[in-house]
């Protein structure tokens, strides 16, 4: 298939470009449907005028349907997307990007999706769709799956479906609340994943950031001890990777604390640990949940993070050498492989 695409690129390069553009258009509509032309133009950073002819063509070929609510993929359009799935890696050069990241980061499996989550909202949905597919492939009956919060993991939850693979599986929050929107907290996402897959879940009713005395008190609670016991037996960890200062601000760090993180060189955050560019821990939150040593013991650690702005954070956390699978996007991948990092 690669050779065929190479020949096509040499003989009819315009056709390859058109194929890319129409795939991106179909994928955008898939994730954003129902959506109007104006909203789609904004999501794809283009103009309604440019989109009009393409949308009309796809409608005429039966790949799109248009209703008062907006555009939808038809059944045939969905089938075209599914049929193109094996071609996408070669079509966009994503296979080469993934192989380059595997070598640079030392992660056994890297999957790169098209686009940049910083620029296009549908890319976050694509990260979640692929994350859900990979989770379904690796999960086994009776597994304990620890999940963190955040938008990337919320997208995974959205794309999960029932499967026999999730029989007797327990989803467990890797930590307590973050003080953010309830639907993005680990507790909510563990429950949502269980509901989507037919699995079960447990909750961890503790704040994300605790005073040391409160931490010790809560650690004695039977319900907390039960959840921590499950976390110690986690086989799969599903988590995002955050920019250090962005995560600290979401946790309402003071200006003085933020300045300390900057001085320490913090660039990434995961599981309440803040890491510098060398992957060294420069700050650790007093919190209850999955500890870094337990992450290292897990059999499968699935990391999901995208957007060019996340490149430094992804590189920093990769130096922990605990990931089995990284799902990222083209924006982050190109930045990671550039000379800038």
Beta strands, then each sheet from edge to edge (+ up, - down):
strand 1: 64-67
strand 2: 70-73
strand 3: 109-113
strand 4: 144-147
strand 5: 170-173
strand 6: 200-202
strand 7: 236-240
strand 8: 242-243
strand 9: 268-270
strand 10: 273-275
strand 11: 281-284
strand 12: 300-304
strand 13: 325-329
sheet 1: 1+ 2-
sheet 2: 3+ 13+ 12+ 7+ 4+ 5+ 6+
sheet 3: 8+ 9- 10+ 11-
end
